[in-house]
Amino acid sequence: MTDETPICSAKGCRAEAVWVLAWNNPKIHTPERRKTWLACEEHREHLSQFLGVRGFLKDVVLLKEWESEDSPPRDS
């Protein structure tokens, strides 16, 4: 890995990120705003459930697809 390699957002994890979890908190963000967490394969489900239970999760996308030109703008 390099300094530019995206890593998982799970606490203590240093694995390479494969997934983007797009979310927002409707109490403080406008509907179109998207915050992002990155996830490795191991933590994708756990992080998705954490956001989903709170009603924050909007989308789960492969990182390579998120970075493509067709992806919506992101706000980490």
C-alpha positions in Angstrom: 0.0 0.0 0.0 1.0 3.6 -0.5 0.1 6.8 1.3 -2.5 7.3 -1.4 -4.2 3.9 -1.0 -7.6 4.4 0.6 -8.0 2.4 3.8 -11.1 1.1 5.6 -12.9 3.5 8.0 -13.5 0.8 10.6 -11.8 1.6 13.9 -8.3 0.1 14.0 -8.5 -1.4 10.5 -5.7 -0.7 8.1 -6.9 -2.8 5.2 -7.3 -1.5 1.7 -10.8 -0.1 1.0 -12.9 -1.8 -1.6 -16.4 -0.2 -0.9 -17.8 3.3 -0.5 -20.7 3.7 1.9 -22.5 6.9 1.0 -24.6 8.3 3.8 -26.2 11.4 5.4 -27.8 12.4 8.6 -31.1 13.9 7.7 -31.2 15.9 10.9 -28.1 17.9 9.9 -27.5 17.4 6.1 -29.5 18.4 3.1 -31.1 15.4 1.3 -28.6 15.5 -1.6 -25.4 15.7 0.5 -23.4 12.5 0.8 -20.8 11.8 3.4 -18.6 8.7 2.8 -17.0 5.9 4.8 -14.7 3.5 3.1 -14.8 -0.3 3.9 -12.8 -3.4 3.3 -14.6 -6.6 2.5 -14.5 -7.7 6.1 -16.1 -4.5 7.5 -18.6 -3.6 4.8 -21.5 -5.4 6.4 -20.8 -4.1 9.9 -20.4 -0.5 8.8 -23.5 -0.8 6.5 -25.6 -2.1 9.4 -24.3 0.7 11.8 -25.4 3.3 9.3 -28.6 1.5 8.2 -30.0 1.1 11.7 -29.8 4.9 12.1 -31.4 5.5 8.7 -28.3 7.2 7.4 -27.1 4.7 4.7 -28.0 5.8 1.2 -25.8 3.6 -1.1 -23.0 1.0 -1.1 -20.8 1.1 -4.2 -17.5 -0.4 -5.2 -14.7 2.1 -4.8 -13.6 1.8 -8.4 -17.1 2.5 -9.6 -17.5 5.5 -7.2 -14.3 7.0 -8.6 -15.4 6.7 -12.2 -16.6 9.8 -14.0 -20.2 8.7 -13.8 -20.3 8.8 -10.0 -22.0 11.6 -8.1 -19.9 14.2 -6.3 -18.8 13.0 -2.9 -18.3 14.7 0.4 -16.2 12.8 3.0 
